Amino acid sequence: MITVADVEAAAERLTGHVVRTPTLPSPGLTALLGADTTVKLELLQRTGSFKARGAAARLLSLTPAERAAGAVAVSGGNHGIALAVMAGALGVRATVVMPRSAPARAVETAKAAGAEVLLADTMPGAFALMEELRAGGLTAVHPFDDPVVVAAQGTVGLELAEDAGPLTDVLVSIGGGGLIAGVATVLRARRPGVRVWGVETDGAHAMTAALAAGGPVPVDLTSVVSTLSAPAVSALTHAHVEALVEEVLTVTDAEAVQGTLDLAEHAKVWAEPAAGCLLPAARRVVDRVGPDARLGLVVCGGNATTADVTAWAGRFGLRG
C-alpha cells in the first residue's frame, strides 16, 4: 500500500512538469444532481487527462541506462498519449501499444508526439505485446500496476483535499484502478470522513469482478469506453480499493455517454465517457446519502472527439 508520504514525494517530483488543475464548485451540476457538487477538472491537465502525472513521475524515475533504452506503455488511449507527450518533453524514446479499438485521435496524438505506436487486435493482446517489448529491454510504464504511478495519480487527491470545500462523497472512475487507489489513499488520511466511490461501466468491470473474486481476474471487455477497458486490475490497485473505497458502482455505456452530454450542457466542460459515467453514479449516491451530500467529482479526462460522442449518442438513441 502506498502512503500519503509517497504521494507528497510524487507531488514534489512533478513540480514544473504537470498542471495543478482547477477545483471548482459547479452550480449547473448542483442543480442537476440536487446536491452541492465540486469538480476537479483533470481534463485540463497536460495531455487532456490525469495520466500525465503517472507517466511523468515514472519517466523521471528512470536511470540513465533506462532512459537510453526507451520506455513502453500499453493504453486504451489516455495513458499512451501521456507517455508519448511526456517522454517527448523529457527526451525519452517511447513506444505505445494500443488495441485497434483505441480512438483514432489517441493514436494520431501519440504519433504526433514522436512515439512509435503499435496496434494489437485486443487489449489483452496489447498487454502481451508490451511484455514482449519489456523483455527486449524497454522499461514498461504500466498504467496502474506500479506504486510510483499510483502515488503520482494520488496527487489529484492531494490537490482536491487542499482546494475543495467541505465534501462528504468523492466519485472516481476506474479503469485499472491507479487513480482511485491514489486518491483514496490521500482522502482517507487527509479527510477521513469522506466516502470514496468507484465507478465502472458494465462492459469494463475489472474492479467489480476482482472484488467479487477476492483478487484480480480477467474480464471480457465490451464497453465502448476504451479508456476504462483494463482486462484486469492489479493486486496493488485491488488492495487499495478493497481497503479504502466505499463501493464500486457500475453504469451502462449509454448512461456514461449521456453523462458526457450532461457535463457539456450543465457543467460547461467537454469530458469523455470515462468521466461522464460519474453523473449517473452520483445520482445513486445522492439517493443513498440524501440531499445534504456534498459531492466531489474527479473529471478525469476530455480526450473524446465530438464525432465520437455524436456517434455513441446516435447508437444509444440519446439526445443532448
Number of C-alpha atoms within 10 A of each C-alpha: 14 17 15 21 11 20 27 17 15 24 24 11 16 19 10 9 17 18 15 18 17 17 21 16 18 19 15 17 22 17 12 17 20 17 19 22 25 24 22 23 25 26 24 21 20 20 26 20 23 31 29 29 30 32 27 25 24 22 24 17 12 15 10 8 8 15 20 13 15 20 26 26 30 31 28 26 28 30 29 32 32 29 35 31 26 26 24 16 12 13 13 23 19 29 27 28 27 29 22 16 16 22 21 13 15 22 26 13 19 26 20 13 18 16 26 16 19 17 18 18 11 17 24 19 17 23 20 15 20 26 17 12 17 17 11 10 13 22 23 22 27 23 24 25 17 17 22 23 27 32 31 33 28 33 28 26 26 22 18 28 19 11 13 16 14 15 19 17 21 29 29 28 29 34 29 27 27 31 30 31 32 30 32 31 28 28 22 17 13 15 15 12 12 20 19 24 25 26 28 30 29 16 20 30 30 29 32 24 17 22 17 10 10 12 18 22 18 15 20 14 22 14 18 22 25 23 25 28 29 27 23 24 27 21 15 21 26 24 18 20 26 17 12 19 22 16 15 21 24 23 19 17 25 21 21 26 26 25 24 28 25 23 24 16 14 15 19 13 17 23 30 29 33 31 31 28 31 30 24 20 25 23 15 13 20 18 13 10 12 13 13 11 19 21 27 28 23 26 28 30 25 25 23 21 16 11 9 15 18 15 12 18 19 11 10 13 10 14 10 11
